[in-house]
Amino acid sequence: MRIGFAGLGNMGGRMSACIVRADREVLGYDLRPDNIVAAGAKAAGSVGEVTDGSDILLLSLPDSRAVEAVVLGDDGVLAHARPGQIVVDLSTAAPDSTTRIHRLLAERGAAYLDAGISGGAAAAEKGTLTLMVGGEPDVLDRARPVLELFSANIFHCGPSGAGHTVKLLNNFLNAVALSATAEVMVAGKKAGLDLETVLAVLNASSGVNFATLNRFPKIIHGDYLRGGLTNTLMLKDVNLYVELVARLGVVSPNSAGPLASFGLARALGYADEISNTVVDAIGDLSGGVRLHTKEEPAA
């Protein structure tokens, strides 16, 4: 299968590089030509060109608005889609938009998979992402050999939209854990506690979570693991989750925390910084607290 890739930023570029390292050629399109070069892809001049030149087209874009622009716009994916072609959306998008695009591509004989990803920049770099996929099982079977080039776990979650729905559920829990742990770590710092000890206790106790295990052991030493989801994108994902559960009729009292935390980070100038810097936003309003002791900028 000829592989195309549209959207070669922080995550898409890393996934493309994994494919290239497996000795597969990637035809890539991005608004920034330097991203195509960094991803090791061969450059396409337009969305139409990358669609025409691929049997499986991967998308990694910021949100549903960007996905719809690429797929439904003039000279977009839909205008060039053909029978038997597979389009895989690796973005975090609204499930209702996803199912609409699925239907429109199906009318042209093309297949559409929504494949939410988890693991962050580090997993994308190593090719060990987790994928949550919605769409027809037989289409996933056809796409799997390509998807396995940058993922370690692939879950079929159900029909179209199910992958992006599970992704929103996962990202909401990630946002809760990250923002709550950031607050706790700032409190620990202000209490004069040794943060290595605090993390060791949390990770051996009921407060353990992904952030305590994988993020804050680095953050307390000034390494913010840059390259992953920004505060702006995290806030976008939480808002998508809130919209989803509202449509489902599920109350969401727990969304207030991450909405406030990542909204605060945006307002204080951390909008385009990795979401781990939410701890600095909380620290700013707590007396200028930084978890790390080195004399170095936090952002």
C-alpha positions as CSV (number, residue, x, y, z in Angstrom):
1,M,0.0,0.0,0.0
2,R,1.2,3.5,-0.9
3,I,1.3,5.6,2.3
4,G,0.3,9.2,2.5
5,F,0.4,11.5,5.5
6,A,-1.3,14.9,6.0
7,G,-0.3,16.8,9.1
8,L,3.4,16.2,10.0
9,G,3.7,18.3,13.2
10,N,4.7,17.1,16.7
11,M,2.8,13.8,16.5
12,G,2.3,13.2,12.8
13,G,6.0,13.9,12.1
14,R,7.1,11.3,14.6
15,M,4.7,8.7,13.3
16,S,5.8,9.3,9.8
17,A,9.5,9.0,10.9
18,C,8.6,5.5,12.3
19,I,7.2,4.4,9.0
20,V,10.2,5.7,7.1
21,R,12.6,3.9,9.5
22,A,10.7,0.7,8.6
23,D,11.9,1.3,5.0
24,R,8.5,2.4,3.8
25,E,8.1,5.5,1.7
26,V,5.7,8.3,2.9
27,L,4.2,10.9,0.7
28,G,3.6,13.8,3.0
29,Y,1.8,17.1,3.1
30,D,2.0,19.9,5.7
31,L,1.6,23.6,5.6
32,R,5.2,23.9,6.8
33,P,7.6,22.3,4.3
34,D,10.3,21.9,7.0
35,N,8.0,19.4,8.8
36,I,7.9,17.2,5.8
37,V,11.7,17.1,5.6
38,A,12.0,16.4,9.4
39,A,9.5,13.5,9.0
40,G,11.5,11.9,6.3
41,A,8.7,12.1,3.8
42,K,8.5,12.9,0.1
43,A,6.8,16.2,-0.4
44,A,3.3,16.5,-1.9
45,G,2.2,19.9,-3.1
46,S,-1.4,19.7,-2.0
47,V,-4.0,17.7,-0.2
48,G,-5.3,16.5,-3.5
49,E,-1.8,15.3,-4.5
50,V,-1.2,13.4,-1.3
51,T,-4.6,11.8,-1.7
52,D,-4.1,10.8,-5.3
53,G,-0.7,9.3,-4.4
54,S,-1.7,7.1,-1.5
55,D,-3.7,3.9,-0.9
56,I,-3.9,4.6,2.8
57,L,-3.9,8.2,3.9
58,L,-3.1,9.1,7.5
59,L,-4.3,12.4,9.0
60,S,-2.8,14.0,12.2
61,L,-4.5,17.4,12.6
62,P,-5.3,19.7,15.5
63,D,-9.1,19.5,15.7
64,S,-12.3,18.7,13.8
65,R,-12.2,22.1,12.1
66,A,-8.8,21.3,10.6
67,V,-9.9,17.8,9.7
68,E,-13.0,19.1,7.9
69,A,-11.0,21.7,6.0
70,V,-8.6,19.0,4.8
71,V,-11.2,16.4,3.9
72,L,-14.1,18.5,2.7
73,G,-12.4,21.6,1.3
74,D,-11.7,22.4,-2.3
75,D,-9.2,20.0,-3.7
76,G,-9.5,18.1,-0.4
77,V,-9.5,14.4,0.4
78,L,-13.2,13.8,-0.5
79,A,-12.8,15.3,-3.9
80,H,-10.0,12.9,-4.7
81,A,-11.1,9.8,-2.8
82,R,-11.7,6.6,-4.8
83,P,-13.1,3.1,-4.2
84,G,-10.9,0.9,-2.0
85,Q,-8.9,3.8,-0.5
86,I,-8.5,4.0,3.3
87,V,-8.3,7.3,5.3
88,V,-7.2,7.0,8.9
89,D,-7.9,10.0,11.1
90,L,-5.3,10.0,14.0
91,S,-6.5,13.4,15.3
92,T,-8.6,14.0,18.4
93,A,-11.9,15.1,16.8
94,A,-15.6,15.4,17.6
95,P,-17.3,12.0,17.0
96,D,-20.3,13.6,15.2
97,S,-18.0,15.2,12.7
98,T,-16.2,11.8,12.3
99,T,-19.3,9.9,11.5
100,R,-20.4,12.5,9.0
101,I,-17.0,12.3,7.2
102,H,-17.2,8.5,7.3
103,R,-20.6,8.6,5.6
104,L,-19.4,11.0,2.9
105,L,-16.3,9.0,2.0
106,A,-18.3,5.8,2.0
107,E,-20.5,7.3,-0.7
108,R,-17.4,7.5,-2.9
109,G,-16.4,3.9,-2.0
110,A,-13.5,5.0,0.3
111,A,-13.2,3.8,3.9
112,Y,-12.7,6.0,7.0
113,L,-11.2,4.9,10.4
114,D,-11.1,7.2,13.4
115,A,-8.0,6.2,15.4
116,G,-7.4,8.2,18.5
117,I,-3.8,7.9,19.8
118,S,-2.3,7.8,23.3
119,G,1.2,7.8,24.6
120,G,2.5,11.2,23.8
121,A,5.5,12.3,21.9
122,A,7.8,9.7,23.6
123,A,5.6,6.8,22.4
124,A,5.3,8.3,19.0
125,E,9.0,8.6,18.8
126,K,9.5,5.0,19.7
127,G,6.6,3.7,17.7
128,T,4.7,2.4,20.8
129,L,1.5,4.4,20.6
130,T,-1.9,3.0,21.7
131,L,-4.6,3.3,19.0
132,M,-8.4,3.4,19.7
133,V,-10.1,2.7,16.4
134,G,-13.6,3.1,15.2
135,G,-14.9,1.8,11.8
136,E,-15.4,-1.5,10.0
137,P,-13.2,-4.4,11.4
138,D,-12.2,-5.6,7.9
139,V,-10.9,-2.1,7.0
140,L,-8.9,-2.1,10.2
141,D,-7.5,-5.5,9.2
142,R,-6.3,-4.0,5.9
143,A,-4.8,-0.9,7.6
144,R,-3.2,-2.8,10.5
145,P,0.2,-3.5,8.9
146,V,0.7,0.2,8.4
147,L,-0.6,1.2,11.8
148,E,1.6,-1.3,13.5
149,L,4.6,0.6,12.2
150,F,4.1,3.2,14.9
151,S,1.9,1.6,17.5
152,A,2.2,-1.2,20.1
153,N,-1.5,-1.6,21.0
154,I,-4.5,-1.4,18.6
155,F,-8.0,-1.7,20.0
156,H,-11.1,-1.9,17.8
157,C,-13.6,0.1,19.8
158,G,-16.7,-0.2,17.6
159,P,-18.3,1.5,14.6
160,S,-17.4,4.9,13.2
161,G,-16.9,7.5,15.9
162,A,-16.2,5.0,18.6
163,G,-12.4,5.5,18.4
164,H,-12.7,9.2,18.8
165,T,-15.2,8.8,21.7
166,V,-12.9,6.5,23.6
167,K,-10.0,8.9,23.0
168,L,-12.1,11.8,24.5
169,L,-12.8,9.6,27.6
170,N,-9.1,8.8,27.9
171,N,-7.9,12.4,27.4
172,F,-10.4,13.7,30.0
173,L,-8.9,11.3,32.6
174,N,-5.4,12.4,31.6
175,A,-6.4,16.0,32.0
176,V,-7.9,15.4,35.4
177,A,-4.8,13.5,36.6
178,L,-2.3,16.0,35.2
179,S,-4.0,19.1,36.5
180,A,-4.8,17.6,39.9
181,T,-1.3,16.2,40.4
182,A,0.2,19.6,39.4
183,E,-1.8,21.3,42.2
184,V,-0.7,18.6,44.7
185,M,2.9,19.0,43.7
186,V,2.8,22.8,44.1
187,A,1.3,22.3,47.5
188,G,4.0,19.8,48.4
189,K,6.7,22.3,47.3
190,K,5.1,25.1,49.4
191,A,4.9,22.8,52.4
192,G,8.7,22.3,52.2
193,L,8.5,18.6,51.3
194,D,11.0,16.6,49.3
195,L,9.3,16.0,46.0
196,E,11.1,12.8,45.2
197,T,9.7,11.4,48.5
198,V,6.2,12.8,47.7
199,L,6.2,11.0,44.3
200,A,7.6,7.8,45.8
201,V,4.7,7.8,48.3
202,L,2.1,8.6,45.7
203,N,3.3,5.9,43.4
204,A,3.1,3.3,46.1
205,S,-0.3,4.5,47.3
206,S,-3.8,5.2,46.0
207,G,-2.9,8.6,44.5
208,V,-0.8,6.9,41.8
209,N,-1.7,7.9,38.2
210,F,0.0,8.4,34.8
211,A,1.2,11.9,35.7
212,T,2.9,10.8,39.0
213,L,4.5,7.8,37.2
214,N,5.6,9.3,33.9
215,R,5.5,13.1,34.0
216,F,6.5,14.6,37.4
217,P,9.6,12.5,38.0
218,K,11.0,14.6,35.1
219,I,9.2,17.9,35.8
220,I,10.6,18.2,39.3
221,H,14.0,18.4,37.7
222,G,13.0,21.0,35.1
223,D,12.4,18.6,32.2
224,Y,8.9,19.3,30.9
225,L,9.0,16.6,28.2
226,R,8.3,19.1,25.5
227,G,6.9,18.0,22.2
228,G,3.5,16.7,23.3
229,L,0.0,18.1,23.7
230,T,-0.2,21.8,24.4
231,N,-2.3,23.5,27.0
232,T,-4.5,24.9,24.1
233,L,-5.1,21.4,22.7
234,M,-5.7,19.9,26.1
235,L,-8.3,22.5,26.8
236,K,-9.9,21.7,23.4
237,D,-10.0,18.0,24.3
238,V,-11.7,18.6,27.6
239,N,-14.3,20.9,26.0
240,L,-15.0,18.2,23.4
241,Y,-15.5,15.7,26.2
242,V,-17.9,18.1,28.0
243,E,-19.9,18.5,24.7
244,L,-19.9,14.7,24.3
245,V,-21.2,13.9,27.8
246,A,-23.8,16.7,27.5
247,R,-25.2,15.0,24.4
248,L,-25.2,11.7,26.2
249,G,-27.0,13.2,29.2
250,V,-24.2,12.5,31.6
251,V,-23.5,15.1,34.4
252,S,-19.8,16.2,34.6
253,P,-19.0,17.8,37.9
254,N,-15.4,16.7,37.5
255,S,-14.8,18.7,34.4
256,A,-14.5,22.0,36.3
257,G,-11.0,21.3,37.5
258,P,-9.2,20.7,34.2
259,L,-11.2,23.4,32.5
260,A,-10.1,25.9,35.1
261,S,-6.5,24.7,35.2
262,F,-5.7,24.6,31.4
263,G,-7.8,27.7,30.9
264,L,-5.6,29.4,33.5
265,A,-2.4,28.1,31.7
266,R,-3.6,29.7,28.4
267,A,-4.5,33.0,30.1
268,L,-1.1,33.2,31.7
269,G,0.9,32.7,28.5
270,Y,1.4,29.0,28.4
271,A,-1.1,28.4,25.5
272,D,1.4,26.8,23.1
273,E,3.6,25.2,25.7
274,I,3.3,21.5,26.5
275,S,0.4,20.8,28.9
276,N,2.8,19.8,31.6
277,T,3.5,23.5,32.2
278,V,0.0,23.7,33.8
279,V,2.0,23.2,37.0
280,D,3.8,26.5,36.4
281,A,0.5,28.3,35.8
282,I,-0.7,27.0,39.2
283,G,2.6,27.9,40.7
284,D,2.5,31.4,39.3
285,L,-0.7,32.1,41.2
286,S,0.6,30.4,44.3
287,G,3.5,32.8,44.9
288,G,5.8,32.1,41.9
289,V,6.4,28.4,42.8
290,R,8.6,26.2,40.6
291,L,9.0,22.5,41.4
292,H,12.6,22.3,40.1
293,T,15.5,23.9,42.0
294,K,17.7,24.7,39.0
295,E,18.1,28.3,37.9
296,E,16.5,27.8,34.5
297,P,13.4,29.1,32.7
298,A,10.3,26.8,33.1
299,A,8.9,27.6,29.7
